């Protein structure tokens, strides 16, 4: 869990730093940083999805996952509920920032594979790398959306902690096959976040989050019936 603790701490530190220097960053520079972050997010999402798609044994599973997950998320109104919760804390802008931050921090190969690697091999390299990226990202986000961005830190801790514990106590189930399929879906979600950052399209990515659990359900059913 050390890697997850470090990752969580860097988000808190980055958010506090970004909020502290908020007034020192001109609006036009913030715009440039967000364009850069949006473009990088598009590249990271595309790269993650395509790289894992090459080794996927179920090339259409991610389509099914996004369709089913999107329907479930829409029924549960995940995006609306997050927006409402954040608005109660600090207005609509924070809602947008938290949605973006949580997705960038949690839905990525390093953030998902890192806790697995830590639980299976005691190797925190991926998590330390992810922590460095999240420090920069959290500082940029907090410079726009304010200190409320620290609320994303406990979400990351619970997310990575859950993956760590699940891997630790169910290591036989956490196969490379599952990691591959989840990473493809995660890459698409990161790509969706990039579109939102660039103000191209608001895909309500939070409503698509249940798609991450569809590959696990599919592979579980496959093991039970085949």
Buried (B, 14 or more C-beta within 10 A) or exposed (E): BEBBBBBBBBBBBBBBBBBEEBEEBEEEEBEEBBEEBBEBBBEBBBBBBEBBBEEBEBEEBBBBBBEBBBBBBBEBBBBBEBBEEBEEEBEEBBBBBBBBBBBBBBBBBBBBBBBBBBBEEEBBEBBBBBBBBBBBBBBBBBBBBBBBBBBBBEBBBEBBBEBBEBBBEEEEEBEEBBBBBBBBBBBBBBBBBBBBBBEEEEBBBBBBBBBBBBBBEBBEEEEEEE
